Every structure is written in structure tokens, then in C-alpha cells.
Amino acid sequence: MLRNKKILIGVCGSIAAYKIAVLVRLLVKEGATVKIIMTPAATAFVTPLTLSTLSKNEVLYSLATDSSWANHVLLGRWADVMLIAPLSCNTLAKMAHGLCDNLLTAVYLSATCKVMLAPAMDEDMWHHATTKDNIEKVKSFGNLVLPVHHGELASGLTGEGRMAEPEEMITYLQQYFQQNNSLAGKKVVITAGPTYEPIDPVRFIGNHSSGKMGMALAEECRNRGATVLLIHGPVQQALPPHMKTISVQTAQQMYDACMQAFDHTDIFIMAAAVADYAIAEISGTKIKKQENELSLTLHKTPDILKQLGALKKNHQILVGFALETDHEKENAIKKLKLKNADYIILNSLQDKGAGFGHDSNKITIFDKAENCFEFDLKSKKEVAADIINTISKKIHA
Ligand code: C5P
């Protein structure tokens, strides 16, 4: 599983750094290519010579020497995974706030790959409110934080804060690469954002959807090896790279784009907040101010998810969203059946921090057997991973 994988290890100043020699040895044995960068403090705990001998690569620990500059951007792009182990309190705090005063933090900020963190610190530092906050912050950026263990600590005390063992880190890396490939060869279509239904040349009916959930899902699928098509309504946010995108305005345009793509799709996720009604007759000129009331006639838009459900073949997986304000579970199950979807992802406007515009979401997933999986409030990146894990399990069952 780790053969030919490119692992970049970032070592911080902590007594647990001596274990990295064992980790490097195990990784090289597994066939991985290992490069190592260190913070200046780490070099006091284990020498660059030890780690370069074991990894068979030069170990870097400074941004520049008298005559050369370490290209942190290229290093960050080179790796399949960056593993920062041991992660000290100091480097954690820098990562949480975007500080960048040494090679390791510069590479971290430039890394486009998955980043895993193996913290190591004394129990009191581990339990400090600042550390807890910083850990939550780096998790919300999409980094994977490995658990710390209870046991003997460098201070002589016994408690929580021991770094994960090298063998355990190898298992995490193996699991990551296995999961990372879980959608290899799959074609995924995801819709995101609102639709705008024009009233006249200057006005429209829209909604508050930001498209963040759909885009997080698209990135998650792409990271797991799928070919992704993102069909999106008007969104402010930058579109995720390395995927095909189609920009639409109205429900009808989204319907047309979805229908065209559906036949060749393995997994279709309707995360867009599609308008249910559109103006029956769009005025060609700006509607003038009238007396007290103005009536507009609205027509129902096509229900894309329902139509896809009617066309769905056995091998295709169809996922819809349900944003509810009341009778959430009943409505979600009703929707699952009515639209012949395989999964409905429920998010309730009753939950603080969930739904439109937020960077976080709280979901419950319903499947066809009416199983229901509830999740905590998490970043939309983490929510996307939970959704795709659930779907992947079905594919690989
Ligand atoms: O019926 P309701 O609009 O609540 O269902 C929500 C789900 O249906 C979402 O997945 C949404 O993307 C999809 N939908 C659709 N076409 C519409 C309206 C909603 O595909 N016209």
C-alpha cells in the first residue's frame, strides 16, 4: 500500500523525535520514498545525519543557506502525504494561525496534499484550552490529527500526551491511501449553490445557498480518485481546481446540464438549492413600480432529483439533500422514497451553525433501508468526508 508513495515528514522539537528514526526505517522498508524536514529545535533531539542516512535523502531544516533557498512550494507539492511528527505545541499554534517562520511551517502552508499530525506534549500542555482550540482549528482545515496516548511522559509524570507509535502511524498512512483510492475510476456529478430565476432584466428569485457544501463534496470525491463534474449555480466562492465545471443560472439550465451528464455517471449528488418555482413570463423590460400590490405568476420548476430517480439504473447511486425546518426525519424519509434516492442528507435549520452560508454543518444520513446515521456539528470538509465514507462503504460492500 505504501510502495512508491511520497511521504514528507516534518519533525518538531520534542523528545519523541527519536522515534522518527524507527518510523523512517519502517516506511523505507514498505517501499515509500521519504523526505524529511525539521524545525531548528528538532535538530537538538535527533540529528539530520541520522535521518538523512535512514531516508537516503538530504534532510532540510532551514529556509535558506548562504547560497541556496529551499523551495518549500515544490516540497509541499511533491508529497502524497505530509506527516508532522512529533507535532509540538509551538508548531501547532503556528499552524493554527498561519505563522510561517521556518521551513517546516512554510512547507505546511504550501502543502497541497493531505496533512497528518501526531502531537506529542506533556499532559498539562495537551489539556490547555489554547491547545484544544488550536487542535480543533487545524482539524477544521482538513488535517487529520492522530490520537495521543496515555503513559509515561518526558517530564517523568504519567498522563495523556504521548505521540502515536511509529507502527500506528504506518497504519494511519495505509488506511489513508486505501480510502484515498476508494473512488478511483468513478464518475461523480455534484450540483452546488443556488439557482437564480429571472423576473426581469435586473431582478431574480434566489436563495442563500453559498455552494460550500457541494464544493467540499466535489473536492472530497476528486481527492479519492473520482472524475468529478461540478454543475453550479451563481456562487461567490472560488471553484475547486482539477475538475470540470459547468456554470448555470436557472433550475431549467441545471436540469438540462444534469440530464445530459446522468447516463455516464456512477454517483450523482444533488447538493444544489434549486428554486422550486420560476416566473411564468419573464418581462423583457424592467417592471415599473406599481400601486400597492404586484402579482407575479410562478410555475413549478422541474424536480431534477425526482427525474434522476426515475431514470436511475441499478449501478447508479443517487444522493439528495433535505433542508428542513420542521418534522425533519419524516420529511427526509418521505423525500427518499418520493425521489427514489439512495441517500438523503438531512440538515435542519433548527441546528445552530448548520446549513446555508456556514462553514460547518450538522447532518443525518438516511439510506433506503431507513437506517439513519447522525453526525455532530463539523466543518463542511469533514461532513463531506462522512458522506463519502458512507457511500464508499456501499460501493465496496
Ligand atoms: O423537495 P426538496 O426541494 O426539498 O428536495 C431537496 C432535494 O431535491 C435537493 O437534493 C435538491 O438539490 C433537489 N431538488 C431538485 N430539483 C428541484 C428542487 C430540489 O433536484 N427543483
Boltz pocket constraint, residues with backbone or C-beta under 6 A from the ligand:
constraints:
  - pocket:
      binder: B
      contacts: [[A, 251], [A, 270], [A, 271], [A, 272], [A, 273], [A, 274], [A, 275], [A, 276], [A, 301], [A, 302], [A, 303], [A, 304], [A, 305], [A, 306], [A, 319], [A, 320], [A, 321], [A, 322], [A, 323], [A, 335]]
      max_distance: 6.0
